[in-house]
Amino acid sequence: MDELLVDRRDDGVVVLTLNRPDRRNSMTDGMTERWRQEIAALRRDRDVRCVVVTGAGSAFCSGGDLSWLAERGVESVPDLRDRMLGFYRTWLAIADLEVPTIAAVNGAAIGAGLCAALACDLVYAADDARLAVPFTSLGLHPGMAATYLLPRVAGVWVAREMLLTGRVLLGAEAAAAGLVTRAFPRESLTAEVLEIASRTAANAPIATRLTKVALAGGGHADLDAALRWESLAQPVTMASADMLEGLAAHRERRAPRFGNS
């Protein structure tokens, strides 16, 4: 079984599907290696305009492989540290892609699985999907940048409640709390996300990539930093063929046809 399915669509959207439904798409060594390979390939692919991540079956991702964790007593702390750091960086590398990334949380997103979703630019969840980070109930300190991603995305109060008490949020609650972008009924989630991805992929590539950089880490530190960046980034787009096509399409009242910039 291929533990990561890749669907390259004609509109420039690439859909990555975590494919171990019998294990609720837990992050096995095989899936982790496939993820590493595919993210590296996407980083080099100039035809990609948007990446969507979802899960096969009823879950998005149940997190790290617990059977692997149960065997960790045979390794030293330095060895475990190196292994875990590599694991974290492999999965969170999706945040480094230049194109917009979208998580379609179709079901349970637990622990490291939820963190991988939060590393995407946009996160849409089924309204009944269960989102949780139950590290401490397993005797573990949080991992996969949970202590960074949750406070950054949803604020410190939501992060504390989820990480310290183990509170589980359903998708609709997560949207209200700001943990995910929006929630949709489970039966329409895939169609809604693909429509959003298609619209995103249709935008000007240079402008989209530069905008993603501008918003990285929650945006600029202050107003002057934003003005300095925009006064350089906007002229870059002004000098591009994308802008000429965008203006022509607006004038001619048609959809723009941007090339692979």
ABEGO torsion letter per residue (X at the ends): XBABBBBBBAAGBBBBBBBBAAAGGBBBAAAAAAAAAAAAAAAABAABABBBBBBBEABABAEBBAAAAAAAAABBAAAAAAAAAAAAAAAAAAAABABBBBBBBABBBBEAAAAAAAABABBBBBAABBBBBAAAAAGBBBBGGAAAAAAAAAEAAAAAAAAAAGBBBBAAAAAAAGABABBBBAAAAAAAAAAAAAAAAABBAAAAAAAAAAABGGEBABAAAAAAAAAAAAAAAAABAAAAAAAAAAAAGBBBBBBBX
